[in-house]
């Protein structure tokens, strides 16, 4: 099995900073596993700091325009290709990101990969209320519904996708699909006390506004009708779009953005903590980099 390293954890914990240092130390490339970084023109609010990437090749950023959807299946295909490219150069691939489903698609395989969109079914389901969709998914596969985190259970698009997958399996009598990619993964997790994480989020939101986030959102808003729902739902963008639509004041939008980030961080930790294969490190502890480097070296030696 070829080896790779995964860096996971909640938003604002310091994943990218650590991953960049590791990439320099191991002379390798990074693969982004962020569901927003794949979109072009979503830079400031999403935290896609390209200045940090100047000395490191980061794959799977700026993959697609914000008017096009991007699926887990697409991520899986491109990420496996990137893993192979880095491995062929005799380098250690390092994947970094907080999108749990993206990571799962690489590490464990997923059953969504080969299910194509059913536009007729989607149009029908979009007329349902959130409660009706939740009830329908529960009736089809209660375990799938229970495996979803709180945020996903309130996201109509993601519930519709799960129903679509189950419907395809039933219609075609398909068994579960699991793609093996030939890689073994060392999973490194970063965590922080909740209050420190909240402080980091507040600081980061302020910095992104100061660095031009509102202007970036305004430019995207010019094409609001054509933006994919993934972009419209993304933290920071969603709240500022609501402000531009006249639904909230700017102050309210910023506060809602912060609160949404708090919830997102909590959901991320709930997701990742279920995976007992992850080795956790306190992100604010002195000597973090050396501790992680040593863990990786031990992994490579075995």
Buried (B, 14 or more C-beta within 10 A) or exposed (E): EBBBBBBBBBBBBBBBBBBBBBBEEBEBBBBBBBBBBBBBBBBBBBBBBEEEBEEBBBBBBBBBBBBBEBBBBBBBBBBBBBBBBBBEEEBBBBBBBBBBBBBBBBBEBBBBBEBEEBEEBBEEBEEBEEEEBBEBBEEBBEEBBEEBBEBBBEBBBBBBBBBBBBBBBEEEEEEEBEBEBEBEBBBBBBBBEEEBBBEBBBEBBEEBBEBBBBEBBBEBBEEEEEBBEBBBBBBBBBBBBBBBEEEBEEEEBBBBBBBBBBBBBBBBBBBBEEBEEBEBBBBBEEEBBEBBBEBBEEBEEE
